[in-house]
Amino acid sequence: MKFSKFFVLIMIAAAFTLSCASSGGGTSSTAPAAGGDAAAAGPAFKWDFSDTSVEAGGWKTAPDEYWDFKGTMAVKIDETTMGKPMLRVDVDYSKDSGSWWSEPKLKYEFAEPFELKGIKRLSFEMYYNPANSSKGSFKGKLIFFNNKATNAESELDAIIAKEQVGDYMKANVSFRFSSSRPTTHVVLGIVGAVTDYNGPIFIDNMRLE
């Protein structure tokens, strides 16, 4: 009888631990084993932009990390424009329209160091309105940090939209990387390439897998 009670207590404690595996604005699960297919196992971490109690899903602007960007950037959750809650990034590249790499950045800090081993990519859907620019395009940069040390980084030479959704164009964005160390925070650069884009960019279904 004593053994049975002890076993029940162990099971309750394990269930409680699993139910609490989350970070502000994001939800984590067990990372896949090294060399495994993370996508097949489901996201190891995803950001829930429908949780409007977490400001901007935990993301914020990172002015100290900007590169060749003299415009403005703001971030929040928008529940209505795209018909569902998404991360909205208002950004103005008009002062940097001659730059091939104008890089304002966003930053997310994990509640505790998050293990990247076995995770291969960060992916999300990006929506932008072509009416907000007369020229140029977008690129991307992603950097994972362990405190001040760089863990992993990835760049995209072009973010290409292939689907129209209302007034917006939708691009499926995927950064591939490799790291065997945990990360404390991640920085995402939405890079303007000779663009005068001035308006909102929406991000949805963001996950590590």
Order of alpha helices (4+ residues) and beta strands (2+ residues): alpha-beta-beta-alpha-beta-beta-beta-beta-beta-beta-beta-beta-beta-beta-beta-beta
